[in-house]
Amino acid sequence: MHKAINWFARNSVAANLLMLVIVALGSHAILFRTPLEVFPNIQLNVVNVNVTLRGATPTDIEKSITIRIEEAIQNLEGIEQIVSNSREGSANIRVEVKSGYDERILMDDIKVRVDAINTLPDRAEKPIVRLADHTREVISVAVIADISETELRIISEQIRDELLRFESLTRVNLDAARPYEISIEVPEPILREYDLTLADIANAVRLSSLDLSAGSIKARSGEVLIRSVGQAYNQQEFGDITIRTLADGARLKLEDIAIIHDGFEEELIETRFNGKNALLVEIHRVGEQSAIEVAETVKTYIKEANTRMPDGITLTYWRDHSKVVHQRLDTLTTSAIQGGLLVLLLLTLFLRPAVAFWVCVGIPISFFGGMIMMPLMGVTINVISLFAFILVLGIVVDDAIVTGENIYRKRKQFNDPLEAAIIGAQEVSIPVTFGILTTVAAFIPLLFIDGVRGQIFANIPMVVIPVLLFSLVESKLILPAHLRHLNYSTDLESSSRTSKNPLFRLQEKIADGFETAILKYYRPTLEFCLSNRLLVIAAFTGIIIVVGSVVFSGWTKFVFFPRVQSEVVRAQLTMPTGSPFEITRKQIAKIEAAAYRLKEEYRDPDSGVSLIKNILSTTGSSGGLGGGKPEHGRVLIELISPEERVVDISSTALAKQWRQEIGEIPGAESLLFRSELARGGDPIDIQLSGNNLELLQTLAYSIKEKLSNYPNVFDISDSFSEGKEEFRLHIKPEAETLGITLSDLASQVRQAFFGFEVQRIQRGRDEVRVMVRYPEERRRSLQTLNDMIIRSPSGVEVPFSEVVELVPDQSPTVIKRIDRNRLISVTADIDKEKANLSAIKIELEEFLAELMAPYPEITFSFEGEAKEQRKSFGSLIAGFGFVFFIIYCLLAIPFKSYSQPFVVLSVFPFGVVGAVIGHWIMGKNLSIMSFMGILALTGVVVNDSLVLVDYINKRRAEGFPLFDAIRTAGVDRFRPVILTSLTTFAGLTPLLLDKSTQAQFLIPMAISLGFGVLFATSITLILVPINYLILESTKIWISQTYEKLKAGSRNQDIGEESR
């Protein structure tokens, strides 16, 4: 290291070229190789198996599909947990992959096992096995028009296709849009009149509506292909299909006997945007695409498309997530400028302006170095990576400050600036290098935090670590080459005192005053503390005990993940399964009306701008792809950003007022409100697992009763729903006499009411099902079932009621299973600002242990947020152990001592105390982000102590007595120690004061780091010298005692020999 410092300091051209190369490579990487997105792309480590069996009940799905797949894959290596949901018409088996296993290899193994199952129902579609894909839309286009659904769909599809023509857009889809369907409906009287069955009609359509290759003719002139072209694609073409030729030779066409609907699936979906009919077109970022570029492309398209849209049709955008990246970029730029100016100001006040300038130059150089590594490590520009740059802003100059300050001091001793630069940099090279390495070591455990959030926060160390390493390169190889050219000789400094420049005189006065204050106040204070070291140690210990007591008493609350206010408030309505669409629409309209009242209430009278920007409602769907669900609905409110609000109200408070404004929803199964970001799961999620469903229901009810006793717990619900009423078909003996089997019976009823899927056709980009069944109005009546005619294999027709007995029953909406046992989840939300979630969980654990004691076959666990907390804290605890061991090693090596590292590490508890006090000052609860900040603080807080102890060792090596070496080191290193801490805090100050939505959940980490460093540094300047003195004094005492004992033993041996 010393040779490299010497060579680069003497060769400033090489140093400048190195700086330019770093800047050039960093600029290229950030501009051309690093995509922009809102949040980091995460890998869920989950394999999904989906099987569709349309029309099947959840119970049938569980028995015939779910259990068989679970049993087939349950013993595969690498599976952590199997969670399944059996719903009407589909099964989803979610396989969570153990950490350390390749999810793609496990997916292939699962696919092999599933494909080998030969007992799945014949009507079941082919199982789809794939990795879970986690993507979020960047922006949505709202197509607003009071026109028919078909017309709105055509226009929306046109917009989708036009957007896909842009090179920067590759994933565009419609949200909450009904799938296309061609329905061929034939009433029972017509079937009887022409002696037809639905199966006959379906078979005729299947045989006539097709394109079929018939081979080729190899003629002399060449080969000629032969094919039939008869595939029907629309209502008219299907109507022309001949079903039968009558006795008189006339053709009986499908249009003569059937009602053909060429439209959508029957379950309605209605979307309204600001009170008008609408459809959303969602645009996602894929691969290397930039979120900002995607959003700008869409906005530009909207402006252009609005100029050519027919009257009454308007396009606008909804939920532009790219503005988050915009705001983070603005924050980074602002914070960098503000932090840089604060650092420059601090250094200028206490050093020379030129030294301060070149130290600050290290900030952008180090940032460009970090940018070089981002694409190589798979890091994108997102909210978290931008936060990491802000976080490291104040830390990155620590090594440059120590190096620059030491060169500044050496320059006062040497006339040759080159010699001063080289010796000054070399003298602190070892402590500075190991100081950076300890900080790097403290951030490494953040790479290995388990859970989905762990993948998100891994972006922080992947930015911070390269930036710190490049700052080390800059401070050792580039900074000395710049400082060697500064002309600040002793003569110049003495003459500058007479300068007429008031700013320079002010700087000189402050710098001199600071040095005077060190000698006048700090040195006597240090000497007093060294003389009364045990009293001081007792006082410091008392501080730790007091703060610890306040924390562990529960006065300082812990929230695993703080509730970060979102700019979208969502109300999610679920009516009882089977509820008509009209009832759900009526209740959604009630929720929507309450939202409009809030919009007017929070409208600024001066500007006319409301807190609420847009209101979106959907009935019959919760969003996404797929068919309608008439019992579901949602209303979303989009708010203006907190920085633009005139009224000071949070989204959580608005959601609470909205809930009160709505009042009771008669018959609603659940009405949930969400107003926060990054919700990883429900704060309370208790999973009960066992095979006795009735017992699970009883226990779930008891738990809900218990939760209802807590005043700040709300939205209490469980995963079990009574579902729909069902009729079970029991075949009568008379039917068996006629040769009618249960299979014949079930098939004919299914074809009449659910429908006979004839074929699926590809029409443009859409796959369209063709269904044959009874008319819709006939399928809505139980009387139609009783009047239905059942046909025996021999052609005998008998009334349905004569061969079948209907037994009423209840079908669950969904059957959940975990690790091959049935599951019921009891979930609840909580007001994290008022309730103590940790205390509630402790009470619930005691209650559940007592409740479950008589039922050993039932197990329970805390999932949701609690599961994420267990994973994260397990990683953090292991991380703390790793960090302390690595830091100890990194301190022991330069000190060449086993004991001196403990002197340095003794300041860490006071960093924790400072972090806690910082949360009190800022009015924040402790959270997982706070502990991540404390983990990072471990490496940062020891840097000043390392430099201080290293300086003491050097003075002792020069022959200074112990007490004088300690006192001299404290005085000489006071300025760099204070400056590094102040610059760290100054760099974080803009983030600490940031009011933007996206910054709120990151602020606790900055609080821990900023206030921890500030408080620990003030303790370092007293505690480290005291501990060093105690340690060395103890060593001397032990050595002297040992020598005395050894001498006494030797004298005794001599005495015995003389006798």
JOJOWO-V416558 format. One record per run of one state. SS is the DSSP state (2 for helix, 1 for strand, 0 for the rest). FROM is the first residue (numbers start at 1). TO is the last residue. Records with the same first field share a line. If there is no record, write none. Layout:
SS=FROM-TO, FROM-TO
This chain:
0=1-1, 11-11, 34-35, 37-45, 53-57, 74-78, 88-89, 98-102, 116-127, 132-136, 145-148, 164-170, 176-179, 186-187, 194-197, 209-210, 220-221, 230-234, 240-241, 246-250, 258-258, 265-269, 274-275, 285-290, 307-313, 319-321, 351-352, 377-380, 382-382, 393-397, 414-416, 428-428, 449-451, 484-489, 497-501, 532-532, 553-557, 559-563, 576-580, 602-602, 604-609, 611-611, 620-631, 640-641, 645-650, 663-667, 678-683, 691-692, 708-712, 719-723, 732-732, 738-741, 754-755, 764-765, 774-775, 780-781, 788-788, 792-796, 812-813, 819-820, 831-836, 853-858, 863-864, 896-899, 906-907, 923-925, 927-927, 958-961, 973-973, 993-996, 1059-1059
2=2-10, 12-33, 58-73, 103-115, 149-163, 188-193, 198-208, 235-239, 254-257, 291-306, 322-350, 353-376, 383-392, 398-413, 417-427, 429-448, 452-483, 490-496, 502-531, 533-552, 581-601, 642-644, 651-662, 693-707, 733-737, 742-753, 776-779, 782-787, 800-803, 837-852, 865-895, 900-905, 908-922, 928-957, 962-972, 974-992, 997-1058
1=36-36, 46-52, 79-87, 90-97, 128-131, 137-144, 171-175, 180-185, 211-219, 222-229, 242-245, 251-253, 259-264, 270-273, 276-284, 314-318, 381-381, 558-558, 564-575, 603-603, 610-610, 612-619, 632-639, 668-677, 684-690, 713-718, 724-731, 756-763, 766-773, 789-791, 797-799, 804-811, 814-818, 821-830, 859-862, 926-926
